[in-house]
Each structure stands twice: as structure tokens, then as C-alpha cells.
Amino acid sequence: MSEKHWVYTNLGAVITFGLFLTLSFVTLESGSSHDIMILITEIIGGLVLVASIVSIMYIETDQKYVPVSIISFLSAWLVFALGFELGIRSSTPYKWIWFLSLYIIFITGFIFMRKSYTKITGAFKVLPVFLMFINGTFLAFILFIHLWWSLPFAGN
């Protein structure tokens, strides 16, 4: 595959992950279909992560920062998915370790996506900006959950 194919594969894969992530939010009301959509989204996210890591080895120009921005984007979702699958709730002891690791990964992800933005050329320059926006919204959600779980009436 050429570099162009690797970049387009990464772009299509992250768009697919975003669509399935949106579908998992849409099916939030129904229990069984929501669990299935989360599982499918996690599988697709894992495949996108592997494809991005592999494509870094094959892309030799500055477009290699497209998969770097995707890896930076997906790393926070990976830690969130691990916490979700492990069953971290407000009553979980040592939940602060999960939040601390999420915050560190968010910060490093934003730094790498910002650096990717300066290195990428062409129309793909929009991708890190969009991914930073999505991760910024996700960070606001995580901050809200962390604050809510820290309240004394949160149901420990």
C-alpha cells in the first residue's frame, strides 16, 4: 500500500469509530443493544489503534502525524473503556488513580495532537483539530463525572 492509502485508511477508520461511538450514545436507553454497540465500538477502536500504529511504520513523510494524532485521540478512549469494563463506579476505592491516568493521557494527547497539527499538510490538517474538539468535550464530561462522584451525596 502507498502512503496515501495508509492515510486514507486511518481517516476512514477513525470516522468509522466516531460513527459507532455516536451509535452507542444513541442506543443508551436500551440495555442489551447499548452493551452490544459498546462492544462493537471497543473492537473497532482497538482495530483503529492497531492500524494507526502499523501505519506509522509505513508512512515516511510528515503525513505520519495523521496516525500519531489518531493514537493520541484513542489513548484516552482506551483508558476510559478499560475503566468501564473493569466496572469503576463512584463507590470504587482508588478511583482517583483512574482519573489521574485519564488526565495525564488527556494532557499528553492534546500536546501530541497540537504538534501533529503543525506537521500535517493539506486537507488532513483539519483532523487533529476535530479530534482535539472531541477530546475536549470528552474531558469536560470526565471532569463533570469526577466532580459529581466527589460530592458527599454521590452514593458511596
C-alpha positions in Angstrom: 0.0 0.0 0.0 1.2 3.5 -0.7 1.4 6.3 1.9 -1.8 7.8 0.5 -3.7 4.5 1.1 -2.4 4.3 4.7 -3.5 7.9 5.4 -7.0 7.3 3.9 -7.3 4.1 5.8 -6.6 5.9 9.0 -9.0 8.6 8.2 -11.8 6.2 7.3 -11.1 4.0 10.4 -11.3 7.0 12.8 -14.5 8.1 11.1 -16.0 4.6 11.5 -15.0 4.7 15.2 -16.8 8.0 15.6 -19.9 6.8 13.9 -20.1 3.7 16.1 -19.4 5.8 19.1 -22.3 8.0 18.2 -24.5 5.0 17.7 -23.5 3.8 21.1 -24.8 7.1 22.6 -28.0 6.8 20.6 -28.8 3.3 21.9 -28.2 4.5 25.5 -31.9 3.9 26.6 -32.0 0.2 25.6 -29.8 -2.0 27.7 -28.8 -5.0 25.6 -28.3 -3.1 22.3 -26.3 -0.5 24.1 -23.9 -3.2 25.5 -23.5 -4.6 22.0 -22.8 -1.2 20.5 -20.2 -0.5 23.2 -18.6 -3.9 22.5 -18.5 -3.2 18.7 -17.2 0.3 19.3 -14.4 -1.0 21.5 -13.4 -3.6 18.9 -13.3 -1.0 16.1 -11.4 1.3 18.4 -8.8 -1.4 19.0 -8.5 -2.1 15.3 -8.1 1.6 14.6 -5.4 1.8 17.2 -3.5 -1.2 15.7 -3.9 0.2 12.2 -2.6 3.6 13.2 0.4 2.0 15.0 1.2 -0.1 11.9 0.8 2.8 9.5 3.4 4.9 11.4 6.0 2.4 10.3 5.0 2.7 6.6 4.4 6.4 6.2 7.7 8.2 5.8 6.6 11.8 5.1 5.1 14.3 7.5 1.8 12.7 7.0 2.8 10.2 9.6 1.5 12.6 12.1 -2.1 11.7 11.0 -1.9 8.3 12.8 0.0 10.0 15.6 -3.0 12.3 16.2 -5.3 9.3 16.0 -3.3 7.4 18.5 -3.3 10.4 20.8 -7.1 10.7 20.4 -7.8 7.0 21.0 -5.5 6.6 24.0 -7.9 8.5 26.3 -10.8 6.4 25.0 -8.8 3.3 25.6 -8.3 4.1 29.3 -12.0 5.1 29.6 -13.0 1.8 28.0 -10.8 -0.1 30.4 -12.3 1.7 33.4 -15.8 1.0 32.0 -15.1 -2.7 31.5 -13.4 -3.0 34.9 -16.6 -1.5 36.5 -15.2 1.7 38.0 -18.1 3.4 39.7 -18.4 6.2 42.4 -18.2 3.6 45.1 -14.9 2.1 43.8 -11.9 2.6 46.0 -8.9 4.1 44.4 -10.9 5.5 41.5 -8.7 8.6 41.7 -5.9 6.5 40.0 -8.2 6.0 37.0 -9.0 9.7 36.9 -5.3 10.8 37.3 -4.2 8.5 34.5 -7.0 9.8 32.3 -6.0 13.4 33.0 -2.3 12.7 32.2 -3.3 10.9 28.9 -5.6 13.8 28.0 -2.8 16.4 28.5 -0.2 14.4 26.6 -2.8 13.6 23.9 -3.5 17.4 23.4 0.2 18.1 23.2 0.7 15.4 20.5 -2.3 16.5 18.6 -1.2 20.1 18.7 2.3 19.0 17.4 0.6 16.9 14.7 -1.4 19.9 13.6 1.8 21.9 12.8 3.4 19.0 10.9 0.4 17.7 8.8 0.0 19.3 5.3 -3.0 19.6 3.1 -6.6 18.8 3.9 -5.7 16.4 6.6 -4.7 19.3 8.8 -8.4 19.5 10.0 -8.3 16.0 11.5 -6.2 16.9 14.7 -8.4 20.0 15.3 -11.5 17.9 15.1 -10.1 15.2 17.3 -9.0 17.8 19.9 -12.5 19.2 19.9 -14.0 15.7 20.5 -11.4 15.0 23.3 -12.1 18.4 24.8 -15.8 17.6 25.1 -14.8 14.2 26.5 -12.5 15.9 29.0 -15.4 18.1 30.1 -17.6 15.0 30.6 -14.9 13.3 32.6 -14.3 16.4 34.8 -18.1 16.5 35.5 -18.2 12.8 36.4 -15.2 13.2 38.7 -16.7 16.2 40.4 -20.1 14.5 40.8 -18.5 11.4 42.2 -16.6 13.5 44.7 -19.7 15.1 46.2 -20.7 13.8 49.6 -24.2 12.7 48.5 -23.0 10.8 45.4 -23.9 7.5 46.8 -20.7 5.9 48.0 
